């Protein structure tokens, strides 16, 4: 963002702040209650043997619970989208938060601090989220704030490792941003929930791989200590 755009940025920031407040009132049923409901659902999922968050007694001593991994950040997924795609983004968030895993989603117009700097809010959301779901549409491509979010996400995790999840809707492969061409992508389906389920699967895959990496690191670091105990 060039320095000459400061006045237009201030105007844009004020406009965004006003819209954020308006959307918060419109989306009142989603506010704050999602945090408490998520905690309740997570507690339920942890007691459910079928839940991927439930640790198994048959696993190694250094088994790491998926929920323990998720707790390392405030949000499981930051949903990046254009304003014109808000309804679709809301449907995605509702789906993810309503699953057994009770995914914690960050939605800018719902969860940003009122009056905060937009670039700061975006950076904080990316930093405090495990994964970043980019809802790539033509409107996303043409929106400068969406492009800013995408570039910040790439800067945070240039090799991605599953953290960046491009969700492509109504675009051909060659229309995708060049920065995302060689990343794993999720394609929206004509049946909305099918595309949403693919996002859920991508998130679960990321957390499972993160859990395994942490468990292996923990086992490796404590291995010599266990050997010494055996020798004694």
N, C-alpha and C positions, 0 to 999 in steps of 0.2 A: 504494500500500500504506500503510495507516494505521499510526501509531505503536503503537496498541493491539494490533496483531497481531504484535508483535516476538517474543513467546514462542512463538506458533504457527508463526511463520516460521522460528524457530530449529529447532523440532521438525521442520518440513517440510524444512528444509535438511539436517538430519542424516539424515532418512529418504531424501531424494533422493541424498545422498552414498553411503549404504549401497547403494542400488539401483544407482547408477552403478558402484560397484566390483563388484557381483555380475554386472551385465551385461557388464562388461569381461572377466571370467573366462569367462562364457558365450560371448562373441563373440571369443574369443582369436584366431581365425583372421583377423579383420578388423583387429586392432590393428597399428599402426605399419607392418606389411608393406604396407598400402595405399599408404603414402607412397613406399616404394622401388619397388613395382610400378608406381605411377603414373609415376614418373620414367622407368622403362624403357619403358613404353608410349608416353609422350609422345615420347621419343627416337625410337622406332620410327615414330610417326605423322609426325614432322617429316621423316623420310626417305621417306615414302610420298607419291607425287605426287597421290594422290587425297585426301589429308588436307587439311581446311580450314585447318590450321595451317601448311601449306607455302607460303612466299612464292613468287610467280611472277616470273621474270626479265622478263616483259613488262609488269609494273606499273611505276608511277612511282617515281622515286628515293625519294620520301617514303613509300613503302609501309610499313605497320606490320604486323608479324607478329602474328597472333591470339594465339599463345603468349606473345609479349612483353606483350600486354595482360593476359593471364591471370596472369602472374607478378607483377603489381602487388599482388596480395592472396594470402593463404595458401590460400584456398579459392575454388572456383568457385561452389559453392552451399551454403547453410546450410539443412538440412532441418528445418523446424519441424513438430512433430507431437505428438499426445497420447500418453501411455504406452500406452493401449489400442490405438493404431494402430502400435505399434512394429514388428510383423512386416511390415506393408505398407511402412512406411518403410524397413526393412532391404532389402526386395526392390527398392525404387526405388534405393537407394544402390548395391546390388550391380549393378544394370543400368547405372547411369551410370558407375560406376568401371570397369566391364568393357568400355565402348565404346572404339573406336579413339582417341577424344579423351582417354580416361582422366580424366574429370572428377574433381576433388578435392572431396569432400563432407564437410561437418561434420555429425556426428550427436552430439547432446549426451551421450547415455548412453555413447557410445564415446570421444569426443574431448575431453570436458571434463576439467579438472584436478581430481583427487580432493580434496575438502575445500574447494574454492573456493566463494565466494558465488554462488548461482544467478543473481541479477540481473546480477552482474559478468560471469559466464561467458556469459550470454545476450548482453549488450551487446558483449563482445569478439568473440563468434562472428559477430554481425551486422556489426560494423565490419570484420572480417577476411575477409568473404565478398563476392564480386561480386554474387551474386543470392541471394534468399531464397525458397525453395519452401515455401509454407504448405499443408500437407496438411489441408484444411478438411473436417472431418467433424462429426457431432453432438457427439462426444466432444471435439474441438478447441474447439468453441464453448463447451462447459461447463467447460473447464479454464482456471483463472485464469492459470497460467503460459503457456499457449498464447496467451491474449489479451494477456498482457504482451509476449510476443515480437512479436505482430502490431502492437501499438501502437508498440513500439520501432522496428520495421521501417518503419512509416509515417513516424515522426518522422525517421528517417535519410534517407528518400527520399520526401518527400510527393508529388512528381509522378511517382514510380515510375520512368518511363523504361525499363520492362522489368525492373527489378531485383527487384520483388516479383512472384512468380508464384503466384497462388492456384491450387491443385490441388484441385478440388472432387470429393468422393466421397460418393455416396449422399445427396445433398441436391438440392433444387429451387433454382432461382435466387432465389426470394423468401426462402429460408432462409439465404442467405449473409449474413455480417456486413455491415452497412450501409456500413462503411468501404471495402468491397471491391466494392460493387455496380457501379461504373463503371470498374473495372480490367479489363484483358484477363485472361481466365481460361482455365485448361486443365481439361477435364472428364475424369474417370477413365472408362475404358471397361470393359465386361464382360470384354474381352480385356485382361488386365493390361498386357502389353507395348505395346499400342497407346497407352494413356495415358502410359506411361513414355517412349515415343518422342516424344510431343508435348512433354513436358518437355525432352527433349534438343533438339528443334527450337527451343523458346523460348530455351534457353541459347545455342545457336549463333547465333540471330538477335541476341540481346543483344550477344554478343562481336563479331559482324561489324559491327554499328552502332557499337559503341564503337571498333573499329579504324578505321572510316572517319572518325569524328569526330576522332580523334587524328591520323590521317594528314592530314586537311584542315587542322587547326590547325597541324601541323608545316610543311606546305607554305606556308601563308599567312605564318607567322612568318619563314620563311627566304627567302621570295620576293624581297624587296628586296635581300638580299645577293647572290642569284644575278644579279639585274639589274646590280648594280654590277660583278660579275666579268665579265659579258659586255661592259660598256662599256669596261673596261680592255683 
